[in-house]
Amino acid sequence: MQRRNPRLGRLPRLDSCLPGSSPLQPSFAEAPAPSPPACDPRRPWGIPVPEDRARAVRQSPGLRRKRGLARHSAAMLLYGSPASPRGPRPSDQGLPARVPGCLLAPPQTPRRRGRRRRSQAGGAEKGRLRCRMLEGWILTILVSVGVGSLLFMVALVILLRNNIHATMFWNEIVLEKITNFVMDQSKEQRILNSVSYNAVKGDPESVLDCIDNYCSQKEWAMNVGDEKGVILDKVVEEADPTIALEFGTYVGYSAIRIARLLKPNARLLTIEFNPEFASIAREIIEIAGLSEKITIIEGHSQDIIPQLREKYQVDKVDFVFLDHWKERYCPDTILLEECGYLKKGSILLADNIVYPGAPDFVKYIRSHKSFDCTNYPSHLEYMKVEDAMEKAVYMG
Ligand SMILES: C[S@@+](CC[C@H](N)C(=O)[O-])C[C@H]1O[C@@H](n2cnc3c(N)ncnc32)[C@H](O)[C@@H]1O
């Protein structure tokens, strides 16, 4: 019986391979003349000689693959590229496609070269196609971003032109914060710089002009402004106060406006709770040459009002300008009344009655029989937004 080798096919029995022996003949002596051996005498142990091995490899797909792999690995090591285009593809085997730095070229045959060129041409075409697709995508994304940004800018401009809340948010939060960060100083410091640089020392009008120019052209700020400033001037002249009181100094714009109209023996007390604003106001008032007439009191209006008599020798006030936070207008008016600072003829003037508005104050003074009210329609400082001032004369 011949054993079957799964790879090599039929293999002869060992004894059948010995010269002169046959598996069918038990005795050597009885053996007939030796016939040609069933297998080659050169392979007495069933080890296939090269030709057999080649045949066996051709017949067995497993061996073929192994051999291909071995050839591929050797070629990769030596040449840096696969030995044969028919061999296993490196990507299939998880092997590198090229050994970097290998200087030897793989053996080339005309057929292999032709295939290689064709496959290279196909690869280049695919690459070009991918490049074009990528360019298309990038262009589409860039155009979309550009159009989106443009639409956003247009929407922002329309919003800023038509909505006062958006404008204030843009001015006070976005622009101001960015400018403060970039310049490392506050808007109020920039106003002071502008006044120091441009105004004429000792000339209140030049200081007011300078602040108005800066705030209408460069950065919006919450001064009463030039338009409502004219109303303020008229009411101050009408009141002709000896003692004037202001809630909310900021950088001293309205304080300068009021104080420049005061008679020689009169004075203005102005209350500001922000120490930075108070200090800048002091410098600007100094430039305007009105430090003698104006006293800046640092603190909250609700805390300062009860101390006015004892600390600042105020008995009655002739004129009060309310221009601090709007929710304080009504309670501070009531406090003034309760502390007995109002006399017959005392004039209260309140700013920003429409924007941002002080509805509880307006309701209070208009409904209170002791106040005689007049409304002065106007516009928000440095803007075309409707606003108004309210004058309330205390009738006792
Ligand atoms: C609109 S600004 C004043 C503008 C100033 N009257 C002018 O026209 O130049 C309001 C100021 O009031 C201050 N303020 C707000 N509430 C206050 C309060 N309860 N007591 C004192 N100051 C206050 C703010 O810090 C701010 O500087």
The ligand as an SDF file (V2000), in Angstrom:
LIG
                    3D

 27 29  0  0  0  0  0  0  0  0999 V2000
  -26.0420  107.6460   34.0750 C   0  0  0  0  0  0  0  0  0  0  0  0
  -24.6140  107.6670   35.0350 S   0  0  0  0  0  0  0  0  0  0  0  0
  -24.5300  109.3340   35.5580 C   0  0  0  0  0  0  0  0  0  0  0  0
  -24.1960  110.2590   34.4300 C   0  0  0  0  0  0  0  0  0  0  0  0
  -23.9360  111.6450   34.8860 C   0  0  0  0  0  0  0  0  0  0  0  0
  -25.0350  112.1510   35.6410 N   0  0  0  0  0  0  0  0  0  0  0  0
  -23.7420  112.5180   33.6940 C   0  0  0  0  0  0  0  0  0  0  0  0
  -24.7430  112.8760   33.0430 O   0  0  0  0  0  0  0  0  0  0  0  0
  -22.6060  112.8410   33.3710 O   0  0  0  0  0  0  0  0  0  0  0  0
  -25.1340  106.8490   36.5100 C   0  0  0  0  0  0  0  0  0  0  0  0
  -24.0830  106.8100   37.5890 C   0  0  0  0  0  0  0  0  0  0  0  0
  -24.7310  106.5970   38.8220 O   0  0  0  0  0  0  0  0  0  0  0  0
  -23.9570  105.7620   39.6360 C   0  0  0  0  0  0  0  0  0  0  0  0
  -24.9160  105.1430   40.5660 N   0  0  0  0  0  0  0  0  0  0  0  0
  -25.8750  104.2750   40.2940 C   0  0  0  0  0  0  0  0  0  0  0  0
  -26.6010  103.9900   41.3730 N   0  0  0  0  0  0  0  0  0  0  0  0
  -26.1040  104.7070   42.3850 C   0  0  0  0  0  0  0  0  0  0  0  0
  -26.4120  104.8420   43.7450 C   0  0  0  0  0  0  0  0  0  0  0  0
  -27.4450  104.1920   44.2960 N   0  0  0  0  0  0  0  0  0  0  0  0
  -25.6520  105.6370   44.4950 N   0  0  0  0  0  0  0  0  0  0  0  0
  -24.6250  106.3040   43.9560 C   0  0  0  0  0  0  0  0  0  0  0  0
  -24.2700  106.2160   42.6660 N   0  0  0  0  0  0  0  0  0  0  0  0
  -25.0070  105.4280   41.8870 C   0  0  0  0  0  0  0  0  0  0  0  0
  -23.3020  104.8510   38.6600 C   0  0  0  0  0  0  0  0  0  0  0  0
  -22.1070  104.3180   39.1760 O   0  0  0  0  0  0  0  0  0  0  0  0
  -23.0720  105.7260   37.4570 C   0  0  0  0  0  0  0  0  0  0  0  0
  -21.7880  106.2690   37.4890 O   0  0  0  0  0  0  0  0  0  0  0  0
  1  2  1  0
  2  3  1  0
  2 10  1  0
  3  4  1  0
  4  5  1  0
  5  6  1  0
  5  7  1  0
  7  8  2  0
  7  9  1  0
 10 11  1  0
 11 12  1  0
 11 26  1  0
 12 13  1  0
 13 14  1  0
 13 24  1  0
 14 15  1  0
 14 23  1  0
 15 16  2  0
 16 17  1  0
 17 18  1  0
 17 23  2  0
 18 19  1  0
 18 20  2  0
 20 21  1  0
 21 22  2  0
 22 23  1  0
 24 25  1  0
 24 26  1  0
 26 27  1  0
M  CHG  2   2   1   9  -1
M  END
$$$$
